[in-house]
Amino acid sequence: MRRALPFFGLFGAALLLPLFSNDYWAVIGARAAVYWILVGGLNLVVGYGGQLAIGYVALLTLGAYTSAVLVAKFGVDPFVSYGAAGLVGAVAGVVVGLPALRLRTFYFAMTTLGFATIVTQVALAWQSVTGGGIGIGGPELPKPFDSPWGFYLFALALAAFVTWLSSNVAQSRFGRALVAVRDAEVAAEAVGISKPHLLTTVFLFAGACAGVAGGLFATLQSYITPEAFSFDLSVTFFIAILVGGRGSILGPLIGNIILTLLPEFAAPLVAWSTFLYAALLLGIVLAMPGGIAAMIDFKNRRPLASNRAILPNPALISGHGTARGDIVLKNVVLAFGGVRAIDGLDMTIRPGEVHGLIGPNGSGKTTTLNVISGYYAPQEGEAFLGASPLPHGAPRARAALGIARTFQTPRLIGEASVLENVMIGATIEGNASFVESVFSLPRHHRDEKHLTAKAMQALATVGLERLAEVRADRLQHSELRFMEIARALILNPAFILLDEPAAGLSGDEIKRLGELIKAMAAQGIGVLLVEHHADLIFDICDHVTVLNLGKELASGSPADIRAHKEVVSAYLGG
């Protein structure tokens, strides 16, 4: 409820606007509301998903012409035409968004701008339908929405509705998954998040919002021509999100209001509008990189205690998923160019055991984890889970098979809280559909309650429950290591692959980490531990495999490895 107070304040103030203003400001207010209906959906694509969709004015154009043509040519009810505009926008949103599954950053941005250019040129050339350069009249609403203030209140109600919908998405497992894809795509795949399915769904939602905004824009303009859908307008939508701050609903909402009002207060400088937008964006990047959202995030400005200790509680480990057998590597070969990173490796990881994997740098340890995790496909040999081969090139399938992992460098979602980072690990456990989350239906609430409780237990297990509400990028390195383990544990996996979890930890923290790993194995979890701290390996492992230049140098109990002459010479020293 506390999160909603700023929104109630803004929309409450907007409801009071008719008491103090004239019809001119009704038009300006309606324009801000219409823009926000588009920006509210686009924010999920850009601010949460990290996709540089600059040309969303194309969807506004399609929505506007769809609504205007249906009303003018076919006599369709204006409200029905808005719905049709939303459907056209949703389809176009997917068409525009599909390149994002293959193209990144500026390449994707260029495709959206290209699409916007194509739509404008089609509107200009298709004179029999759109009126070409002459234009076409926009839909006229019936009473009481035909007056400036009537339309303003109607647009404001829709803007409030879109705010509620987009907030629901942002605070759901889908919103957290979007941020994970944006900031830590590899980790997102490891916990089972399907980027293509997720982005396609969000592009549908954002496109529908843009299409409805287009229909409203046509009514607001009264008469539309291709010139109404300028590049500057598209830039305004995009900058509103950047100024507002990514990963926020409130920030871009305020940014949208500012950018809508700015031309009214800087009318004499209208010829300099592009320069003003560029200067504003540069100022935001230099003065407050996190945008308005960071500026008003007072909670995360509070200093944290400097003498924090990580005190795990291994007794809280709550079991594991049903193991489908051992993880078995049989004669696995993987080469990069002429270098064999893995050369004929045979290895078995069993449930309830800690299996150590050691060797010099470049010996193939992390590559082995990546083969098991599905990021690399072996060129020879095979990896199995029980009797079934592990699918190649499908890392997101591993979470459903009960295989979780951490990474050599912690993969965090810095602008999300520690709690949200851990909840991302159980994304695949949610039962509510995207539609149920959008409309905040009961199953969505049950999901959130269940995932929050599991995440808090996982954090208590690793000793980070007191930092649950802190942004992850404020944590110390050692805390990030344990946070990643919590994100793996929330899945209740049958196997956990740990890639150098003790790197950067103090002696006491390494000891506590060892106790935690032993407790995992005691609960039946199979642990594959890649680590350079030999003492930790020999203290807690049931079995150790030593690699050198991609080949198995030795394999056996810790005692056998300690006594192995070649291992001592090549790796342990002495």
N, C-alpha and C positions, 0 to 999 in steps of 0.2 A: 504493500500500500504506500509505503514511503517513497518508492521509486515513481509512483504515479503522481505525486503532489506537484512537481514542476509542470507536468502536462495539464493537469487540472487548472493550474494557475494561468498558463498560456491561453488555453481555450476559453477559460472564464473571462480573461481580459478581452479576447476576441469577440465574445458574446456581448460585451458592453460597448463595443465600438459604435453600433448604430445610435447610441444615446448621445455621442459627442462629435459625430462626424457627418459630412455631407455625402452626396451620391458619388462624388469623385473617389473618395476613400473606400466606398463600397466596392468599386471596380478594382482598386489596388488590392484590397483585402481578398476579394474573390480570386484575383490572379495568384496571390501567394498561396491560397488554399489549393487551387488547381495545380500549381507547380509542385506543391508538396505531395499531392496524390501520386504524381510521377516519381518524385525524388524519394518518397517513402518506400516504394518498391525497388527503385534503382539502388538505394542505399544497401539493400541486402546483397546485391550483385557486386557493388564497388566497395562499400565500407566493410562488409562482413566477408564477402567471398574474395575480395582482392582482385577482381577482374576489371580491367581498364575499358569499360564500356562508355566511350565518349559520345557516340552518335545516337543516343536514345531519342533525340528529336525526331528521328525517323518513325518511331512508334507513336509519338504524339501526332505526327502528320497523318499516319494511317488511321489512327483513331478518329481524328477530326474529320477527315474526308469520308470515312465509313459512316459516321453519324450524320454528317451533312447530306450525303448522297441518299441515304435511306429515307430521310425525312423529306428532302426536296423532290426526289424522283419517284419514290414509292409510297409516300404518305405514312411512313411508319411512325408510331408514337415516339416522341423524343426520348422518353425514359428507356423504351425498348432499344432504341438506337444506341444508347450508351452501353447497354449490355452487349450488343453486337460489336461495338467498338472494342470492348474489353476482350471478347473472343478473338477478334482479328489481332489485337495487340498481343495476346497470349501466344498465338501461333507464330507471329512475327518475332516475338521475344525469343522463342526457341530457335528460329532460323538464324537470327542475329547471334545467338549465344553458342550455337554448335561449334563454330571455329575455336571457341575458348577451350574445348577439350583437346585441341592439338596445338593451337597457337598461344603464345604467352605475351604478357606485357604489351609493348608498343605495337607488335604485329597484330594482336587482337584489336587494339584500339583503332588501327588503320582500317580493319575490316568493318567495324561499326560505322566509322565515318564514311567509308565507301558505300555502305548500305543506305545511309542517310542521303547521300548525293543521288543515288539511283532513285529512291522514293520521290525526292523533290523533282527530278527530271521527268519521271513518269507522270506526276501530278500536273506538270507544266504541259506535257505533250498530249495527254489524254483529254482533250478539250470537250469531247462529247459527254463525258461523265463528270469531270472535275471543273469544267469551265476554263481550264488552262490558266493563262495569265489574268483573265478577267475575274476568275474566282467563282465562288458559290456561297449562297447564304447559309449561315449556321442554324441549327435547330432553335426554335423558339419555345420556351417552356410555358405551360399554362399558369394561371394564377394559383397560388400567391408568389410563384417563383419568377414571374416575368419582370419584376421590378429589380433595380440594382441591389437593394438590401435583401429582397427575397432570394435572389440567386446567390448572394453572398452567404446567407445562412444555410442554403442547400449545399453549396460547395464546402462550407466549413464543417457541416455534419459528415459529409463524405471524407473529408480530410481527417477528422477525428476517428472515423471508422477505420481508415487505412492505417492510422497511427497505432490503433489497438491491434489490428491484424499483424502489422510488421513487428510490433513489440512482442506479440505472442510467438512469432517465428524466432526472433532473436533470443528469447529466453527458453527455447526448446532445445531438444537434442539436435535438431536440424540447424539451428543458429550456431550452436557450439561446433558442429561439424563443419559449417562454412568457415568459421574462424580457423579451425584446425587445418583445413585445406589451404587457406590463405597463408598461414604462418609456418606450418610444419606438415607439408603434404606427405612426406615419407612416413611420419608417425601416424597420420590420419589413415593411410593405407594399412598400417600395421594393426590398427584397432578395428578394421573392417569397414571403414567408410568408403563408399563408392562415389568417387568424384563425378563421373558422368551422370549417374542417376540423380545425385544431389543438385548439381548445377542445372540440369534440365528442368527439374521441378521448380527451382528458384527462378529460372528464366521465364517459366510459364507465369508465375505469380507476378513478377516485376513487369512483364509484358502486358498482363491484364490491367494492372494499375496504370501503366502508361497509356493504354488504349482508352480507358475510361477518362483519364485526364485529357486526352485528345478530344473526345466528344464534348466535354465541358468547355475546353478551350474554344471550340467552334462556336458554342453558344455565347461565350464571353466576348469573342471578337465580333459577333454578329455576321461578319462576312470574312471568308478566308481565301487567301491566295497563297501560292507557293512561297512568296517572299516573307510570309508571316513566320515561317519555320527556318529561321536563320541559324547559321553556325554559332553565333553569339549566344543564342538561346540554349543550344546543346551544351556549350561551355558553362553557362550559368548553372545548369543542373549538376554538372560534374564538380564544379568548384564549391557548390553548396555543401557537398559531402566532404570534400577535402578540408574546407574551412571548419565544418562542424566536427570533424574527427572521426576516424574509422572505428567500427565496433561500437557505435553509439546510435541511439534513435534521437535522443534529445538534442545532441550537438548539431547534426545536420538539419533538424527542424528549425533551430535558431538560425543556422547559416542560411537556410532558404528564405527566412523572413528578412534577414539583413540584406541579402542580395536582391530581393524583390523591392525593398524600400530604397536601396541605395540610389537607383537612377532618379527617383523622385526628389531626393535631396541634392543630387548632383546634376540636375537637368542642364545647366549651362555647359557641363562637361560631357554631354552625351556623345560627342564625336570622339571622346577619349575613353569610351567605355571599355574597349578591349585592353587598353593600357592600364586602366584602373583595376580591372579584374586581375591582370597579371601582377600588378604591384601588391594588391591585397593578398594574392596567393603567396607571393614571395615573402611578404611580411609575416604571414602565418607560419610558413615553413621555418623562417629564421627565428621568430620570437617565441612561438609555441608550436613545435612540431606535432604535438598531439591534437591540435585544434581546440575548438571550444570545449569539446568533451573533456580533454585533459585539464583545461583551465578550471572547470567547475567540479572536477573530481577531488573534493576536499578530503575524502576518506583516505585516499592513498598518498596524501602528503604527510600524514602522521608518521613520525619517526618510529622505527622498529627497535626493539631491544638489541643491543650489540653483542650481548653475551649469551645468545641463544644456544641451547644444546639439543641435539636430536636424540630422543630417548624412545626407541621403538618398543612396541609391546607385541612380541611374536605370538603370544598366547591368543591374540585376536584373529589370527589367520583362520578363515572360516571354511576351510575345505577347498575342494578343487573340482574341476569338471571331470567327467568320466573319460579316462584315457582309452583311446582306440587301439592301443598297442604301443610298442616302442617307436621312437624315431630312428630310422636306420638309413645310413648312407652307404651305398654299395659302389665301389670303384668309381667315385665321382671325379671327373676331370673338368676343369674350367680354365681356359687360357685367355689372356688379354694380349692380342698380337702374338708375339712369339714367346711370351712369358706364361708359364703354367702357374697360376695362382694356387690351384688345387690340382694335385697330380696323383690320381688313383687312390683317393681317401676312402677307407672303410671305418665307420664309427657307429656306435649304438648308444642312444640316450634313453634310459629307462625311467619310468615313473618311480618317484620316491627316492631317487638318487641324485647326488650332486656330481656332475661330470665336468671336470676341469679341462679347459683347452688352452694350452700355453705354447709359447714359442717366441723366437725373436720377431722384431718388427718386420712386416712383409712376408711372414711365413704362411699367411692364408687364413688366419683365425676369423677375422671379421667377414672375409669372403665366404667362409663356411657358414656363418650365421646368415648371410644374405641368400645363400642357396636354400637353406632350410626355410627361411622366411619368404621365399618366392620372388625376391628382387632379381636374382640371377638364375638362369636356366643352365644346368650342367650340359656340357657338350658330349660327355660320355658318362655312363653310369646313371644312377637314379637315387632319389631320396624318397623314402617311404614313411608313412604313418601306419603302423601295423602292416596289413597286407596291401594297402592302397597307396599308389604313387602320389606324392604331394604335387599338386598342379603347378606347372611352371608359369612364371610371369603373372601370378595372381596373388600378390601379397595380401590383398584385402580379404582373401578367402581363409587366411590362417587363423584369424580370431575365432571364426565359427568352428574351426577344428580344435579349439582349445590351446592354441599356441600364441603366447604373448612374448614381447621382447622390450628391451631397453636399447639405447644407442650409445656409441662411443662418446659422442657429444650430445648432451641432453637436448632433446627436441621439445621445446616448450612453446606454449602460446602465451607470449609475454604480456599481452594486454588483457588476458583473461585471469580470473582469480585462480588460486591453487585448487580450490574445490572444483571449479569448472574444468580445469586441466585434467583432473582425475576422472570426472564424470564423462569426459570424452572417451575414456577407455572402455566404457560400457555402452557406447552408442548403439551397438547392434542388439542390445537387450531391450530397447524401447519397443513397445507394441503399438503405440498410437501412430496413425498415418499423418502425412503432412497436413492434410485437410483438418484432421482432428486437432493438431497443434495450432494451426492458423486460427481456428475458432475456439481454442481453449476448452475443448470438450473433456468430459470426466476421465477418459482413458489417458489423455495427455497429463492431467494432474496426478493420476496414479503413477505414471512413468516418472515424473519429476520427483515425487515423494520417494519412490523406490530407489532411483538412481542417486538422489542426494544422501539417503541413509547409507547406501553401499559405499559411496565415496567417502563419507565421514568415517566409516569403519576402516576403510583402507588407509586413510590419513592417520587415524589413531594407531593403526598397526605399525606404521613406519615412524610415528612420533611427530607428525606435522599438523595435528588437528587444530592447534592454536593459531596456525597461519592460514586457515582455510579461506578466509575472505581477503587475504592479501594478494595483490597482483603478483603473478609468477615472476615477472622480471625484476622484482625487488628481493628475491631470495638469494641466499648465498649459494655458491657452487655445490657444496655438499648437500644442501637442502634440495636442490634440483635433482640430484642423483636419487634421493629417497622419494621425491615426488614422482619420478618416472617409474620407480618400483611400485608405488601405490597405484599408478595408472595401469600397470600390468596386472596387479593383484585383483583389482576390481572386477576383472573378467572371470575370476575363479578358474584360471587356466589349468590344464593338465600339464603343460610344459611352459617354462619361462626361460628365455634366452637372455642372458645378462652380458652386455658388452662393456667390459672394464668398469664395473660399477664402483670400484674402490679408488679410481683415479681422482686425485685431489682431496681425498679424505684424510683426516687426522688419524693417529693410531687408535684412539678410543672409538672413533666412528667406524673404522675398519673392523674392530672387534665386534661392535654392535651389528654391523652389516653381516658379519659371519654368523652370528647367532640367529639373525633373521632368515638367512638363506638355509641354515640347518633346520629351522622350524618349518620352512616351506617343504623341504624334503620329507620331514617327519609327518606332514599332512598328506603325503602322497604325490606332491608335485615333482615332476622331473625338471631339474635345473641344469642348463648348459652354461657354464661360467667361463667366459674369456677374461683373463686377468694377468697382469704383470706382477702383482704382489705374490711372490712364491709362497710366503708364509701363510697367507690366507688360503691359497690353493691346497697346500699340504695339510692344513689344519681341518678343513671342512669337507674336502672332496672324498667321494667313495671310489672314484675312478678318474684317472688323468690320461689325456692324450697329448703328446708333444708333437708339434709340427715344425718342420724346417724346410724352407723353399717349397712349400706346398705339399710335401710328402710327410707321412707319418714316420716320425723318428723313433717313437716308443709309445707304448700304451700299457697301462696296468694300474696297480694300487699306488697310492702316494709313496709307500715304502719302496716299491719296485723302481719308481721313477727317480727317487733320491739316490738309489744305488746304481743307476744306469750310467755307465761311463761316458757314452756319447752325449747323453743329455747334460751331464755335468760339464762336459767340455764345451758343448755348443751353446748352452743356455744358462745353466746355473752357475758356472764358473767353479774354480777350485781344482 
